């Protein structure tokens, strides 16, 4: 198994944010390197004609490179410039996000030393592999408890280093399992290992359920099913929300596809990258390397791959709003079966965050609500309103309806202003404990 085969190709291609490719080692500086562009392109043509996943596309790629050679397009000595030109020509033929050339002498040397059997399974992770995976906490960069006991995991890469990674994922899954709902953030996840996908999704599906088959050279080469047993309890049926972006790619898309195909939860954010092919890395002359798509993954839940298409979210929102929207959806879902104070608090939190994410227009200008109401005052502060009782601290008010507000730090309390003839005449307060207060506005 190639542990990096599921990772979308390097950020140098300009295809996805650099954060999504952190699992790949950074290339060496190329300022002083001198290369023979024609020799590099000759090797690229040979490898593509032998290995590219779609046989009908191979002649088109070769023709594009042949034209570039004839035009002298690759007669440059700078490796970064050569890579830029080759990649631009390749991507005129196909938008394949796993296809591309870059300068990386160390990796090129290691690939050359591995010999021609580049499709062989990787050896077990080395001590260096495991040490690097531990430093990254196996891709798990954040775990936190959100209000309403919604558990959040930011997962930046499907890293796999054997039992050490399994142990880290077990810890994270125990954390998510104890929540009433789970949010998994894949917005910056560029992919990684199929084994990590298998391990993670096994926690949300029944044992031994087929999930994906990889086709290499048009023939099924490897299938994955959910694991028969796990150290932690499964979370089948737990409300699940997965955050996606255009940088969610490759192996991260495989997991996203399982969530969508098996209807395990809701996707929130933006369409994923559409990087569905499986890639291998090959050495090229003069310290260059190439990533070539050599296979395709077909999901058991749909019978399809996702190359060039990706996965559309159930709820499309700007990437920076995806977490807020997921929290609102989780709280609404939990509130539907909650009772008493729990339901009241969940509904109130959802209304507040929803109003902050998508501001509500009030019936009157905010200045119209400012005034004195008994011992309480409402005043303008910046672009909003604040509430103050006597000399107590001021509290930010958030509009949640035409003439209705709540408090940033007390969402269960509501303030409804009475309006007559286009003017505010008083207010009605409903506190979270059910008590009320009516006050007239001072003239």
SULMO-V300621 format. One record per helix or strand of 3 or more residues. SS is the DSSP state (hx for helix, st for strand). FROM is the first residue (numbers start at 0). LEN is the number of residues. Records with the same first field share a line. If there is no record, write none. Layout:
SS = FROM-LEN ; FROM-LEN
This chain:
hx = 10-3 ; 17-4 ; 36-15 ; 54-16 ; 78-15 ; 104-9 ; 126-9 ; 136-3 ; 162-15 ; 193-11 ; 250-11 ; 284-3 ; 318-17 ; 339-18 ; 365-4
st = 99-4 ; 139-7 ; 149-6 ; 180-5 ; 209-7 ; 218-7 ; 238-6 ; 265-4 ; 276-7 ; 287-12 ; 370-3 ; 375-6 ; 383-6 ; 394-5 ; 403-4 ; 409-11 ; 422-8 ; 435-6
